[in-house]
């Protein structure tokens, strides 16, 4: 069954935001793949938090406070 992995900077999301993201991603996968309701329990979403300073763009590592909103 589907597995979605999402990477975010450590501390960027609250527990409620992570739960909302997991539900939303599950909903999208179920809709796009036209999964029956019985298949929803098999959709897996993993939110991986990248350590502060480990988020890099264009050769520069950023801390959470340096990432523009």
mmCIF file as Biopython writes it, N, C-alpha, C and O atoms, coordinates in Angstrom:
data_model
#
loop_
_atom_site.group_PDB
_atom_site.id
_atom_site.type_symbol
_atom_site.label_atom_id
_atom_site.label_alt_id
_atom_site.label_comp_id
_atom_site.label_asym_id
_atom_site.label_entity_id
_atom_site.label_seq_id
_atom_site.pdbx_PDB_ins_code
_atom_site.Cartn_x
_atom_site.Cartn_y
_atom_site.Cartn_z
_atom_site.occupancy
_atom_site.B_iso_or_equiv
_atom_site.auth_seq_id
_atom_site.auth_asym_id
_atom_site.pdbx_PDB_model_num
ATOM 1   N N  . UNK A ? 1  ? 0.846   -1.180 0.000  1.0 0.0 1  A 1 
ATOM 2   C CA . UNK A ? 1  ? 0.000   0.000  0.000  1.0 0.0 1  A 1 
ATOM 3   C C  . UNK A ? 1  ? 0.891   1.243  0.000  1.0 0.0 1  A 1 
ATOM 4   O O  . UNK A ? 1  ? 2.103   1.136  0.191  1.0 0.0 1  A 1 
ATOM 5   N N  . UNK A ? 2  ? 0.310   2.395  -0.209 1.0 0.0 2  A 1 
ATOM 6   C CA . UNK A ? 2  ? 1.083   3.627  -0.364 1.0 0.0 2  A 1 
ATOM 7   C C  . UNK A ? 2  ? 1.833   4.034  0.909  1.0 0.0 2  A 1 
ATOM 8   O O  . UNK A ? 2  ? 1.366   3.834  2.030  1.0 0.0 2  A 1 
ATOM 9   N N  . UNK A ? 3  ? 3.010   4.612  0.683  1.0 0.0 3  A 1 
ATOM 10  C CA . UNK A ? 3  ? 3.825   5.184  1.749  1.0 0.0 3  A 1 
ATOM 11  C C  . UNK A ? 3  ? 4.262   6.570  1.306  1.0 0.0 3  A 1 
ATOM 12  O O  . UNK A ? 3  ? 4.887   6.718  0.256  1.0 0.0 3  A 1 
ATOM 13  N N  . UNK A ? 4  ? 3.936   7.588  2.098  1.0 0.0 4  A 1 
ATOM 14  C CA . UNK A ? 4  ? 4.365   8.959  1.810  1.0 0.0 4  A 1 
ATOM 15  C C  . UNK A ? 4  ? 5.346   9.384  2.894  1.0 0.0 4  A 1 
ATOM 16  O O  . UNK A ? 4  ? 5.078   9.220  4.084  1.0 0.0 4  A 1 
ATOM 17  N N  . UNK A ? 5  ? 6.488   9.934  2.473  1.0 0.0 5  A 1 
ATOM 18  C CA . UNK A ? 5  ? 7.462   10.460 3.419  1.0 0.0 5  A 1 
ATOM 19  C C  . UNK A ? 5  ? 7.568   11.962 3.214  1.0 0.0 5  A 1 
ATOM 20  O O  . UNK A ? 5  ? 7.740   12.440 2.093  1.0 0.0 5  A 1 
ATOM 21  N N  . UNK A ? 6  ? 7.463   12.689 4.304  1.0 0.0 6  A 1 
ATOM 22  C CA . UNK A ? 6  ? 7.506   14.145 4.265  1.0 0.0 6  A 1 
ATOM 23  C C  . UNK A ? 6  ? 8.635   14.599 5.176  1.0 0.0 6  A 1 
ATOM 24  O O  . UNK A ? 6  ? 8.748   14.133 6.310  1.0 0.0 6  A 1 
ATOM 25  N N  . UNK A ? 7  ? 9.461   15.496 4.690  1.0 0.0 7  A 1 
ATOM 26  C CA . UNK A ? 7  ? 10.577  16.018 5.476  1.0 0.0 7  A 1 
ATOM 27  C C  . UNK A ? 7  ? 10.292  17.467 5.840  1.0 0.0 7  A 1 
ATOM 28  O O  . UNK A ? 7  ? 9.945   18.279 4.982  1.0 0.0 7  A 1 
ATOM 29  N N  . UNK A ? 8  ? 10.444  17.778 7.119  1.0 0.0 8  A 1 
ATOM 30  C CA . UNK A ? 8  ? 10.250  19.136 7.615  1.0 0.0 8  A 1 
ATOM 31  C C  . UNK A ? 8  ? 11.388  19.458 8.579  1.0 0.0 8  A 1 
ATOM 32  O O  . UNK A ? 8  ? 11.963  18.550 9.179  1.0 0.0 8  A 1 
ATOM 33  N N  . UNK A ? 9  ? 11.723  20.747 8.736  1.0 0.0 9  A 1 
ATOM 34  C CA . UNK A ? 9  ? 12.726  21.105 9.732  1.0 0.0 9  A 1 
ATOM 35  C C  . UNK A ? 9  ? 12.228  20.744 11.138 1.0 0.0 9  A 1 
ATOM 36  O O  . UNK A ? 9  ? 11.042  20.878 11.439 1.0 0.0 9  A 1 
ATOM 37  N N  . UNK A ? 10 ? 13.137  20.292 11.977 1.0 0.0 10 A 1 
ATOM 38  C CA . UNK A ? 10 ? 12.788  19.917 13.343 1.0 0.0 10 A 1 
ATOM 39  C C  . UNK A ? 10 ? 12.128  21.091 14.060 1.0 0.0 10 A 1 
ATOM 40  O O  . UNK A ? 10 ? 12.645  22.208 14.057 1.0 0.0 10 A 1 
ATOM 41  N N  . UNK A ? 11 ? 10.979  20.818 14.675 1.0 0.0 11 A 1 
ATOM 42  C CA . UNK A ? 11 ? 10.268  21.842 15.430 1.0 0.0 11 A 1 
ATOM 43  C C  . UNK A ? 11 ? 9.370   22.732 14.595 1.0 0.0 11 A 1 
ATOM 44  O O  . UNK A ? 11 ? 8.740   23.642 15.132 1.0 0.0 11 A 1 
ATOM 45  N N  . UNK A ? 12 ? 9.294   22.491 13.280 1.0 0.0 12 A 1 
ATOM 46  C CA . UNK A ? 12 ? 8.499   23.355 12.404 1.0 0.0 12 A 1 
ATOM 47  C C  . UNK A ? 12 ? 7.000   23.135 12.567 1.0 0.0 12 A 1 
ATOM 48  O O  . UNK A ? 12 ? 6.210   24.046 12.316 1.0 0.0 12 A 1 
ATOM 49  N N  . UNK A ? 13 ? 6.601   21.937 12.985 1.0 0.0 13 A 1 
ATOM 50  C CA . UNK A ? 13 ? 5.179   21.614 13.098 1.0 0.0 13 A 1 
ATOM 51  C C  . UNK A ? 13 ? 4.833   21.206 14.526 1.0 0.0 13 A 1 
ATOM 52  O O  . UNK A ? 13 ? 5.607   20.525 15.199 1.0 0.0 13 A 1 
ATOM 53  N N  . UNK A ? 14 ? 3.666   21.631 14.971 1.0 0.0 14 A 1 
ATOM 54  C CA . UNK A ? 14 ? 3.156   21.174 16.257 1.0 0.0 14 A 1 
ATOM 55  C C  . UNK A ? 14 ? 2.582   19.769 16.076 1.0 0.0 14 A 1 
ATOM 56  O O  . UNK A ? 14 ? 2.424   19.295 14.951 1.0 0.0 14 A 1 
ATOM 57  N N  . UNK A ? 15 ? 2.276   19.119 17.180 1.0 0.0 15 A 1 
ATOM 58  C CA . UNK A ? 15 ? 1.661   17.793 17.104 1.0 0.0 15 A 1 
ATOM 59  C C  . UNK A ? 15 ? 0.346   17.858 16.336 1.0 0.0 15 A 1 
ATOM 60  O O  . UNK A ? 15 ? 0.066   16.993 15.506 1.0 0.0 15 A 1 
ATOM 61  N N  . UNK A ? 16 ? -0.465  18.885 16.610 1.0 0.0 16 A 1 
ATOM 62  C CA . UNK A ? 16 ? -1.736  19.029 15.889 1.0 0.0 16 A 1 
ATOM 63  C C  . UNK A ? 16 ? -1.511  19.226 14.395 1.0 0.0 16 A 1 
ATOM 64  O O  . UNK A ? 16 ? -2.259  18.680 13.584 1.0 0.0 16 A 1 
ATOM 65  N N  . UNK A ? 17 ? -0.494  19.995 14.021 1.0 0.0 17 A 1 
ATOM 66  C CA . UNK A ? 17 ? -0.194  20.205 12.603 1.0 0.0 17 A 1 
ATOM 67  C C  . UNK A ? 17 ? 0.275   18.911 11.946 1.0 0.0 17 A 1 
ATOM 68  O O  . UNK A ? 17 ? -0.105  18.621 10.811 1.0 0.0 17 A 1 
ATOM 69  N N  . UNK A ? 18 ? 1.096   18.132 12.647 1.0 0.0 18 A 1 
ATOM 70  C CA . UNK A ? 18 ? 1.542   16.846 12.095 1.0 0.0 18 A 1 
ATOM 71  C C  . UNK A ? 18 ? 0.356   15.914 11.897 1.0 0.0 18 A 1 
ATOM 72  O O  . UNK A ? 18 ? 0.257   15.241 10.871 1.0 0.0 18 A 1 
ATOM 73  N N  . UNK A ? 19 ? -0.544  15.871 12.874 1.0 0.0 19 A 1 
ATOM 74  C CA . UNK A ? 19 ? -1.725  15.012 12.747 1.0 0.0 19 A 1 
ATOM 75  C C  . UNK A ? 19 ? -2.607  15.455 11.581 1.0 0.0 19 A 1 
ATOM 76  O O  . UNK A ? 19 ? -3.123  14.624 10.835 1.0 0.0 19 A 1 
ATOM 77  N N  . UNK A ? 20 ? -2.775  16.769 11.430 1.0 0.0 20 A 1 
ATOM 78  C CA . UNK A ? 20 ? -3.581  17.290 10.320 1.0 0.0 20 A 1 
ATOM 79  C C  . UNK A ? 20 ? -2.926  16.954 8.980  1.0 0.0 20 A 1 
ATOM 80  O O  . UNK A ? 20 ? -3.617  16.616 8.019  1.0 0.0 20 A 1 
ATOM 81  N N  . UNK A ? 21 ? -1.599  17.047 8.916  1.0 0.0 21 A 1 
ATOM 82  C CA . UNK A ? 21 ? -0.898  16.727 7.676  1.0 0.0 21 A 1 
ATOM 83  C C  . UNK A ? 21 ? -1.054  15.245 7.342  1.0 0.0 21 A 1 
ATOM 84  O O  . UNK A ? 21 ? -1.289  14.892 6.186  1.0 0.0 21 A 1 
ATOM 85  N N  . UNK A ? 22 ? -0.926  14.389 8.332  1.0 0.0 22 A 1 
ATOM 86  C CA . UNK A ? 22 ? -1.080  12.950 8.108  1.0 0.0 22 A 1 
ATOM 87  C C  . UNK A ? 22 ? -2.475  12.645 7.578  1.0 0.0 22 A 1 
ATOM 88  O O  . UNK A ? 22 ? -2.624  11.874 6.630  1.0 0.0 22 A 1 
ATOM 89  N N  . UNK A ? 23 ? -3.496  13.243 8.183  1.0 0.0 23 A 1 
ATOM 90  C CA . UNK A ? 23 ? -4.867  13.027 7.717  1.0 0.0 23 A 1 
ATOM 91  C C  . UNK A ? 23 ? -5.045  13.551 6.296  1.0 0.0 23 A 1 
ATOM 92  O O  . UNK A ? 23 ? -5.615  12.869 5.444  1.0 0.0 23 A 1 
ATOM 93  N N  . UNK A ? 24 ? -4.554  14.767 6.043  1.0 0.0 24 A 1 
ATOM 94  C CA . UNK A ? 24 ? -4.706  15.369 4.723  1.0 0.0 24 A 1 
ATOM 95  C C  . UNK A ? 24 ? -4.010  14.580 3.628  1.0 0.0 24 A 1 
ATOM 96  O O  . UNK A ? 24 ? -4.575  14.372 2.554  1.0 0.0 24 A 1 
ATOM 97  N N  . UNK A ? 25 ? -2.790  14.143 3.891  1.0 0.0 25 A 1 
ATOM 98  C CA . UNK A ? 25 ? -2.046  13.359 2.902  1.0 0.0 25 A 1 
ATOM 99  C C  . UNK A ? 25 ? -2.739  12.019 2.669  1.0 0.0 25 A 1 
ATOM 100 O O  . UNK A ? 25 ? -2.836  11.557 1.532  1.0 0.0 25 A 1 
ATOM 101 N N  . UNK A ? 26 ? -3.216  11.401 3.737  1.0 0.0 26 A 1 
ATOM 102 C CA . UNK A ? 26 ? -3.960  10.142 3.600  1.0 0.0 26 A 1 
ATOM 103 C C  . UNK A ? 26 ? -5.197  10.348 2.740  1.0 0.0 26 A 1 
ATOM 104 O O  . UNK A ? 26 ? -5.490  9.533  1.865  1.0 0.0 26 A 1 
ATOM 105 N N  . UNK A ? 27 ? -5.925  11.438 2.985  1.0 0.0 27 A 1 
ATOM 106 C CA . UNK A ? 27 ? -7.120  11.740 2.191  1.0 0.0 27 A 1 
ATOM 107 C C  . UNK A ? 27 ? -6.781  11.897 0.712  1.0 0.0 27 A 1 
ATOM 108 O O  . UNK A ? 27 ? -7.479  11.364 -0.151 1.0 0.0 27 A 1 
ATOM 109 N N  . UNK A ? 28 ? -5.703  12.633 0.423  1.0 0.0 28 A 1 
ATOM 110 C CA . UNK A ? 28 ? -5.307  12.858 -0.971 1.0 0.0 28 A 1 
ATOM 111 C C  . UNK A ? 28 ? -4.927  11.539 -1.641 1.0 0.0 28 A 1 
ATOM 112 O O  . UNK A ? 28 ? -5.363  11.261 -2.758 1.0 0.0 28 A 1 
ATOM 113 N N  . UNK A ? 29 ? -4.127  10.737 -0.972 1.0 0.0 29 A 1 
ATOM 114 C CA . UNK A ? 29 ? -3.719  9.450  -1.551 1.0 0.0 29 A 1 
ATOM 115 C C  . UNK A ? 29 ? -4.938  8.576  -1.815 1.0 0.0 29 A 1 
ATOM 116 O O  . UNK A ? 29 ? -5.061  7.980  -2.885 1.0 0.0 29 A 1 
ATOM 117 N N  . UNK A ? 30 ? -5.834  8.500  -0.843 1.0 0.0 30 A 1 
ATOM 118 C CA . UNK A ? 30 ? -7.030  7.664  -1.004 1.0 0.0 30 A 1 
ATOM 119 C C  . UNK A ? 30 ? -7.880  8.145  -2.178 1.0 0.0 30 A 1 
ATOM 120 O O  . UNK A ? 30 ? -8.433  7.335  -2.922 1.0 0.0 30 A 1 
ATOM 121 N N  . UNK A ? 31 ? -7.984  9.464  -2.341 1.0 0.0 31 A 1 
ATOM 122 C CA . UNK A ? 31 ? -8.780  10.024 -3.434 1.0 0.0 31 A 1 
ATOM 123 C C  . UNK A ? 31 ? -8.119  9.776  -4.785 1.0 0.0 31 A 1 
ATOM 124 O O  . UNK A ? 31 ? -8.759  9.286  -5.715 1.0 0.0 31 A 1 
ATOM 125 N N  . UNK A ? 32 ? -6.846  10.112 -4.890 1.0 0.0 32 A 1 
ATOM 126 C CA . UNK A ? 32 ? -6.133  9.983  -6.164 1.0 0.0 32 A 1 
ATOM 127 C C  . UNK A ? 32 ? -6.055  8.529  -6.614 1.0 0.0 32 A 1 
ATOM 128 O O  . UNK A ? 32 ? -6.221  8.225  -7.795 1.0 0.0 32 A 1 
ATOM 129 N N  . UNK A ? 33 ? -5.801  7.639  -5.670 1.0 0.0 33 A 1 
ATOM 130 C CA . UNK A ? 33 ? -5.687  6.223  -6.031 1.0 0.0 33 A 1 
ATOM 131 C C  . UNK A ? 33 ? -7.036  5.501  -6.029 1.0 0.0 33 A 1 
ATOM 132 O O  . UNK A ? 33 ? -7.113  4.304  -6.305 1.0 0.0 33 A 1 
ATOM 133 N N  . UNK A ? 34 ? -8.095  6.246  -5.715 1.0 0.0 34 A 1 
ATOM 134 C CA . UNK A ? 34 ? -9.453  5.678  -5.679 1.0 0.0 34 A 1 
ATOM 135 C C  . UNK A ? 34 ? -9.504  4.418  -4.806 1.0 0.0 34 A 1 
ATOM 136 O O  . UNK A ? 34 ? -10.033 3.379  -5.202 1.0 0.0 34 A 1 
ATOM 137 N N  . UNK A ? 35 ? -8.933  4.553  -3.606 1.0 0.0 35 A 1 
ATOM 138 C CA . UNK A ? 35 ? -8.898  3.426  -2.681 1.0 0.0 35 A 1 
ATOM 139 C C  . UNK A ? 35 ? -10.249 3.252  -2.002 1.0 0.0 35 A 1 
ATOM 140 O O  . UNK A ? 35 ? -10.913 4.240  -1.688 1.0 0.0 35 A 1 
ATOM 141 N N  . UNK A ? 36 ? -10.658 2.033  -1.775 1.0 0.0 36 A 1 
ATOM 142 C CA . UNK A ? 36 ? -11.884 1.812  -1.012 1.0 0.0 36 A 1 
ATOM 143 C C  . UNK A ? 36 ? -11.616 2.157  0.461  1.0 0.0 36 A 1 
ATOM 144 O O  . UNK A ? 36 ? -10.468 2.108  0.903  1.0 0.0 36 A 1 
ATOM 145 N N  . UNK A ? 37 ? -12.649 2.499  1.213  1.0 0.0 37 A 1 
ATOM 146 C CA . UNK A ? 37 ? -12.462 2.831  2.634  1.0 0.0 37 A 1 
ATOM 147 C C  . UNK A ? 37 ? -11.709 1.746  3.409  1.0 0.0 37 A 1 
ATOM 148 O O  . UNK A ? 37 ? -10.989 2.048  4.360  1.0 0.0 37 A 1 
ATOM 149 N N  . UNK A ? 38 ? -11.871 0.516  3.012  1.0 0.0 38 A 1 
ATOM 150 C CA . UNK A ? 38 ? -11.194 -0.584 3.709  1.0 0.0 38 A 1 
ATOM 151 C C  . UNK A ? 38 ? -9.672  -0.545 3.542  1.0 0.0 38 A 1 
ATOM 152 O O  . UNK A ? 38 ? -8.954  -1.201 4.297  1.0 0.0 38 A 1 
ATOM 153 N N  . UNK A ? 39 ? -9.173  0.215  2.563  1.0 0.0 39 A 1 
ATOM 154 C CA . UNK A ? 39 ? -7.732  0.294  2.318  1.0 0.0 39 A 1 
ATOM 155 C C  . UNK A ? 39 ? -7.064  1.435  3.079  1.0 0.0 39 A 1 
ATOM 156 O O  . UNK A ? 39 ? -5.839  1.457  3.200  1.0 0.0 39 A 1 
ATOM 157 N N  . UNK A ? 40 ? -7.852  2.389  3.598  1.0 0.0 40 A 1 
ATOM 158 C CA . UNK A ? 40 ? -7.274  3.546  4.301  1.0 0.0 40 A 1 
ATOM 159 C C  . UNK A ? 40 ? -6.326  3.156  5.438  1.0 0.0 40 A 1 
ATOM 160 O O  . UNK A ? 40 ? -5.303  3.818  5.618  1.0 0.0 40 A 1 
ATOM 161 N N  . UNK A ? 41 ? -6.624  2.110  6.209  1.0 0.0 41 A 1 
ATOM 162 C CA . UNK A ? 41 ? -5.703  1.754  7.294  1.0 0.0 41 A 1 
ATOM 163 C C  . UNK A ? 41 ? -4.308  1.340  6.818  1.0 0.0 41 A 1 
ATOM 164 O O  . UNK A ? 41 ? -3.378  1.248  7.619  1.0 0.0 41 A 1 
ATOM 165 N N  . UNK A ? 42 ? -4.168  1.093  5.533  1.0 0.0 42 A 1 
ATOM 166 C CA . UNK A ? 42 ? -2.887  0.648  4.996  1.0 0.0 42 A 1 
ATOM 167 C C  . UNK A ? 42 ? -2.094  1.770  4.325  1.0 0.0 42 A 1 
ATOM 168 O O  . UNK A ? 42 ? -1.009  1.532  3.796  1.0 0.0 42 A 1 
ATOM 169 N N  . UNK A ? 43 ? -2.633  2.994  4.346  1.0 0.0 43 A 1 
ATOM 170 C CA . UNK A ? 43 ? -1.900  4.158  3.841  1.0 0.0 43 A 1 
ATOM 171 C C  . UNK A ? 43 ? -1.002  4.637  4.980  1.0 0.0 43 A 1 
ATOM 172 O O  . UNK A ? 43 ? -1.478  4.930  6.076  1.0 0.0 43 A 1 
ATOM 173 N N  . UNK A ? 44 ? 0.294   4.713  4.710  1.0 0.0 44 A 1 
ATOM 174 C CA . UNK A ? 44 ? 1.255   5.117  5.732  1.0 0.0 44 A 1 
ATOM 175 C C  . UNK A ? 44 ? 1.848   6.470  5.377  1.0 0.0 44 A 1 
ATOM 176 O O  . UNK A ? 44 ? 2.252   6.705  4.238  1.0 0.0 44 A 1 
ATOM 177 N N  . UNK A ? 45 ? 1.896   7.363  6.370  1.0 0.0 45 A 1 
ATOM 178 C CA . UNK A ? 45 ? 2.505   8.680  6.198  1.0 0.0 45 A 1 
ATOM 179 C C  . UNK A ? 45 ? 3.560   8.842  7.291  1.0 0.0 45 A 1 
ATOM 180 O O  . UNK A ? 45 ? 3.262   8.713  8.478  1.0 0.0 45 A 1 
ATOM 181 N N  . UNK A ? 46 ? 4.779   9.124  6.884  1.0 0.0 46 A 1 
ATOM 182 C CA . UNK A ? 46 ? 5.868   9.353  7.828  1.0 0.0 46 A 1 
ATOM 183 C C  . UNK A ? 46 ? 6.327   10.796 7.718  1.0 0.0 46 A 1 
ATOM 184 O O  . UNK A ? 46 ? 6.652   11.267 6.628  1.0 0.0 46 A 1 
ATOM 185 N N  . UNK A ? 47 ? 6.355   11.491 8.831  1.0 0.0 47 A 1 
ATOM 186 C CA . UNK A ? 47 ? 6.883   12.853 8.864  1.0 0.0 47 A 1 
ATOM 187 C C  . UNK A ? 47 ? 8.257   12.777 9.518  1.0 0.0 47 A 1 
ATOM 188 O O  . UNK A ? 47 ? 8.383   12.443 10.696 1.0 0.0 47 A 1 
ATOM 189 N N  . UNK A ? 48 ? 9.274   13.091 8.740  1.0 0.0 48 A 1 
ATOM 190 C CA . UNK A ? 48 ? 10.661  13.043 9.202  1.0 0.0 48 A 1 
ATOM 191 C C  . UNK A ? 48 ? 11.130  14.452 9.529  1.0 0.0 48 A 1 
ATOM 192 O O  . UNK A ? 48 ? 11.066  15.347 8.685  1.0 0.0 48 A 1 
ATOM 193 N N  . UNK A ? 49 ? 11.601  14.647 10.755 1.0 0.0 49 A 1 
ATOM 194 C CA . UNK A ? 49 ? 12.112  15.951 11.149 1.0 0.0 49 A 1 
ATOM 195 C C  . UNK A ? 49 ? 13.625  15.988 10.932 1.0 0.0 49 A 1 
ATOM 196 O O  . UNK A ? 49 ? 14.360  15.135 11.431 1.0 0.0 49 A 1 
ATOM 197 N N  . UNK A ? 50 ? 14.065  16.979 10.190 1.0 0.0 50 A 1 
ATOM 198 C CA . UNK A ? 50 ? 15.482  17.166 9.899  1.0 0.0 50 A 1 
ATOM 199 C C  . UNK A ? 50 ? 16.078  18.025 11.015 1.0 0.0 50 A 1 
ATOM 200 O O  . UNK A ? 50 ? 15.525  19.070 11.361 1.0 0.0 50 A 1 
ATOM 201 N N  . UNK A ? 51 ? 17.196  17.587 11.570 1.0 0.0 51 A 1 
ATOM 202 C CA . UNK A ? 51 ? 17.840  18.306 12.675 1.0 0.0 51 A 1 
ATOM 203 C C  . UNK A ? 51 ? 18.110  19.761 12.303 1.0 0.0 51 A 1 
ATOM 204 O O  . UNK A ? 51 ? 18.410  20.081 11.153 1.0 0.0 51 A 1 
ATOM 205 N N  . UNK A ? 52 ? 17.996  20.635 13.305 1.0 0.0 52 A 1 
ATOM 206 C CA . UNK A ? 52 ? 18.240  22.064 13.095 1.0 0.0 52 A 1 
ATOM 207 C C  . UNK A ? 52 ? 19.639  22.253 12.507 1.0 0.0 52 A 1 
ATOM 208 O O  . UNK A ? 52 ? 20.623  21.733 13.034 1.0 0.0 52 A 1 
ATOM 209 N N  . UNK A ? 53 ? 19.710  22.995 11.424 1.0 0.0 53 A 1 
ATOM 210 C CA . UNK A ? 53 ? 20.965  23.213 10.723 1.0 0.0 53 A 1 
ATOM 211 C C  . UNK A ? 53 ? 21.208  22.205 9.612  1.0 0.0 53 A 1 
ATOM 212 O O  . UNK A ? 53 ? 22.152  22.352 8.835  1.0 0.0 53 A 1 
ATOM 213 N N  . UNK A ? 54 ? 20.361  21.181 9.529  1.0 0.0 54 A 1 
ATOM 214 C CA . UNK A ? 54 ? 20.526  20.152 8.515  1.0 0.0 54 A 1 
ATOM 215 C C  . UNK A ? 54 ? 19.657  20.352 7.291  1.0 0.0 54 A 1 
ATOM 216 O O  . UNK A ? 54 ? 19.642  19.501 6.402  1.0 0.0 54 A 1 
ATOM 217 N N  . UNK A ? 55 ? 18.935  21.456 7.226  1.0 0.0 55 A 1 
ATOM 218 C CA . UNK A ? 55 ? 18.070  21.764 6.085  1.0 0.0 55 A 1 
ATOM 219 C C  . UNK A ? 55 ? 18.892  22.614 5.135  1.0 0.0 55 A 1 
ATOM 220 O O  . UNK A ? 55 ? 19.258  23.738 5.480  1.0 0.0 55 A 1 
ATOM 221 N N  . UNK A ? 56 ? 19.191  22.107 3.949  1.0 0.0 56 A 1 
ATOM 222 C CA . UNK A ? 56 ? 20.065  22.837 3.045  1.0 0.0 56 A 1 
ATOM 223 C C  . UNK A ? 56 ? 19.421  23.166 1.714  1.0 0.0 56 A 1 
ATOM 224 O O  . UNK A ? 56 ? 18.685  22.365 1.138  1.0 0.0 56 A 1 
ATOM 225 N N  . UNK A ? 57 ? 19.715  24.361 1.244  1.0 0.0 57 A 1 
ATOM 226 C CA . UNK A ? 57 ? 19.252  24.814 -0.069 1.0 0.0 57 A 1 
ATOM 227 C C  . UNK A ? 57 ? 20.409  25.574 -0.716 1.0 0.0 57 A 1 
ATOM 228 O O  . UNK A ? 57 ? 21.006  26.453 -0.095 1.0 0.0 57 A 1 
ATOM 229 N N  . UNK A ? 58 ? 20.716  25.236 -1.946 1.0 0.0 58 A 1 
ATOM 230 C CA . UNK A ? 58 ? 21.739  25.936 -2.728 1.0 0.0 58 A 1 
ATOM 231 C C  . UNK A ? 58 ? 23.089  25.983 -2.001 1.0 0.0 58 A 1 
ATOM 232 O O  . UNK A ? 58 ? 23.796  26.989 -2.051 1.0 0.0 58 A 1 
ATOM 233 N N  . UNK A ? 59 ? 23.431  24.885 -1.330 1.0 0.0 59 A 1 
ATOM 234 C CA . UNK A ? 59 ? 24.735  24.796 -0.692 1.0 0.0 59 A 1 
ATOM 235 C C  . UNK A ? 59 ? 24.843  25.436 0.677  1.0 0.0 59 A 1 
ATOM 236 O O  . UNK A ? 59 ? 25.939  25.512 1.232  1.0 0.0 59 A 1 
ATOM 237 N N  . UNK A ? 60 ? 23.732  25.898 1.237  1.0 0.0 60 A 1 
ATOM 238 C CA . UNK A ? 60 ? 23.757  26.547 2.553  1.0 0.0 60 A 1 
ATOM 239 C C  . UNK A ? 60 ? 22.844  25.798 3.512  1.0 0.0 60 A 1 
ATOM 240 O O  . UNK A ? 60 ? 21.690  25.522 3.183  1.0 0.0 60 A 1 
ATOM 241 N N  . UNK A ? 61 ? 23.354  25.467 4.697  1.0 0.0 61 A 1 
ATOM 242 C CA . UNK A ? 61 ? 22.536  24.833 5.727  1.0 0.0 61 A 1 
ATOM 243 C C  . UNK A ? 61 ? 21.803  25.885 6.542  1.0 0.0 61 A 1 
ATOM 244 O O  . UNK A ? 61 ? 22.392  26.892 6.935  1.0 0.0 61 A 1 
ATOM 245 N N  . UNK A ? 62 ? 20.526  25.655 6.795  1.0 0.0 62 A 1 
ATOM 246 C CA . UNK A ? 62 ? 19.698  26.621 7.518  1.0 0.0 62 A 1 
ATOM 247 C C  . UNK A ? 62 ? 19.214  26.050 8.841  1.0 0.0 62 A 1 
ATOM 248 O O  . UNK A ? 62 ? 18.949  24.854 8.960  1.0 0.0 62 A 1 
ATOM 249 N N  . UNK A ? 63 ? 19.105  26.926 9.831  1.0 0.0 63 A 1 
ATOM 250 C CA . UNK A ? 63 ? 18.404  26.584 11.062 1.0 0.0 63 A 1 
ATOM 251 C C  . UNK A ? 63 ? 16.947  26.961 10.858 1.0 0.0 63 A 1 
ATOM 252 O O  . UNK A ? 63 ? 16.612  27.680 9.916  1.0 0.0 63 A 1 
ATOM 253 N N  . UNK A ? 64 ? 16.079  26.477 11.741 1.0 0.0 64 A 1 
ATOM 254 C CA . UNK A ? 64 ? 14.649  26.775 11.609 1.0 0.0 64 A 1 
ATOM 255 C C  . UNK A ? 64 ? 14.402  28.276 11.607 1.0 0.0 64 A 1 
ATOM 256 O O  . UNK A ? 64 ? 13.561  28.762 10.850 1.0 0.0 64 A 1 
ATOM 257 N N  . UNK A ? 65 ? 15.120  29.016 12.443 1.0 0.0 65 A 1 
ATOM 258 C CA . UNK A ? 65 ? 14.893  30.464 12.523 1.0 0.0 65 A 1 
ATOM 259 C C  . UNK A ? 65 ? 15.344  31.199 11.263 1.0 0.0 65 A 1 
ATOM 260 O O  . UNK A ? 65 ? 14.916  32.330 11.028 1.0 0.0 65 A 1 
ATOM 261 N N  . UNK A ? 66 ? 16.192  30.586 10.457 1.0 0.0 66 A 1 
ATOM 262 C CA . UNK A ? 66 ? 16.675  31.228 9.229  1.0 0.0 66 A 1 
ATOM 263 C C  . UNK A ? 66 ? 15.820  30.933 8.002  1.0 0.0 66 A 1 
ATOM 264 O O  . UNK A ? 66 ? 15.977  31.578 6.966  1.0 0.0 66 A 1 
ATOM 265 N N  . UNK A ? 67 ? 14.922  29.968 8.113  1.0 0.0 67 A 1 
ATOM 266 C CA . UNK A ? 67 ? 14.088  29.602 6.963  1.0 0.0 67 A 1 
ATOM 267 C C  . UNK A ? 67 ? 12.943  30.598 6.849  1.0 0.0 67 A 1 
ATOM 268 O O  . UNK A ? 67 ? 12.184  30.775 7.803  1.0 0.0 67 A 1 
ATOM 269 N N  . UNK A ? 68 ? 12.805  31.256 5.692  1.0 0.0 68 A 1 
ATOM 270 C CA . UNK A ? 68 ? 11.701  32.210 5.541  1.0 0.0 68 A 1 
ATOM 271 C C  . UNK A ? 68 ? 10.346  31.511 5.610  1.0 0.0 68 A 1 
ATOM 272 O O  . UNK A ? 68 ? 10.195  30.374 5.163  1.0 0.0 68 A 1 
ATOM 273 N N  . UNK A ? 69 ? 9.378   32.202 6.170  1.0 0.0 69 A 1 
ATOM 274 C CA . UNK A ? 69 ? 8.029   31.619 6.279  1.0 0.0 69 A 1 
ATOM 275 C C  . UNK A ? 69 ? 7.262   31.748 5.000  1.0 0.0 69 A 1 
ATOM 276 O O  . UNK A ? 69 ? 6.114   31.312 4.921  1.0 0.0 69 A 1 
#
